[in-house]
Amino acid sequence: MTTLTLTPAKEAFVELSEHCVACPDCRPDPERPQVKRECTEAGELYRVWFGLWREEVQQ
């Protein structure tokens, strides 16, 4: 068995995706699809991931 080592950007992406799956503000409401809710935590996790991803791509 091998252990998978994730880059910091991949770890941040996993954290973002796990948050969005569990957060009621991130999931769309199928009964009211036009209502867009803001999740500040998801926004911050996205900014962290994007910054790390951009650094990795530029290397």
C-alpha positions as CSV (number, residue, x, y, z in Angstrom):
1,M,0.0,0.0,0.0
2,T,1.3,3.4,-0.9
3,T,0.6,6.7,0.8
4,L,-0.6,9.5,-1.5
5,T,1.1,12.8,-0.8
6,L,-0.9,15.8,-1.8
7,T,0.5,19.2,-2.8
8,P,-0.6,22.2,-0.7
9,A,-2.9,23.3,-3.5
10,K,-4.5,19.8,-3.7
11,E,-5.0,19.8,0.1
12,A,-6.6,23.2,-0.1
13,F,-8.9,22.0,-2.9
14,V,-10.0,18.9,-0.8
15,E,-10.7,21.2,2.1
16,L,-12.8,23.5,-0.1
17,S,-14.7,20.7,-1.6
18,E,-15.4,19.0,1.7
19,H,-16.7,22.3,3.1
20,C,-19.0,22.9,0.1
21,V,-20.5,19.5,0.3
22,A,-21.3,19.9,4.0
23,C,-22.3,23.6,4.1
24,P,-26.0,24.3,3.6
25,D,-25.2,27.8,2.2
26,C,-23.0,26.3,-0.5
27,R,-25.4,23.7,-1.8
28,P,-28.1,24.9,-4.2
29,D,-31.7,24.6,-3.2
30,P,-33.5,22.7,-5.9
31,E,-36.8,24.2,-4.9
32,R,-35.5,27.8,-5.3
33,P,-32.6,27.6,-7.9
34,Q,-32.7,31.3,-8.5
35,V,-31.7,32.2,-4.9
36,K,-27.9,32.5,-4.7
37,R,-26.5,32.4,-1.1
38,E,-23.1,33.7,-0.2
39,C,-20.7,31.6,2.0
40,T,-17.8,33.7,3.2
41,E,-15.9,30.7,4.4
42,A,-16.1,29.0,1.0
43,G,-14.9,32.3,-0.6
44,E,-11.9,32.4,1.7
45,L,-11.1,28.7,1.1
46,Y,-11.3,29.3,-2.7
47,R,-8.9,32.3,-2.5
48,V,-6.4,30.2,-0.5
49,W,-6.7,27.3,-2.9
50,F,-6.3,29.6,-6.0
51,G,-3.2,31.3,-4.6
52,L,-1.5,28.0,-3.9
53,W,-2.6,26.6,-7.2
54,R,-1.2,29.6,-9.1
55,E,2.1,29.3,-7.2
56,E,2.4,25.6,-8.2
57,V,1.6,26.2,-11.8
58,Q,4.2,28.9,-12.1
59,Q,7.0,26.6,-10.8
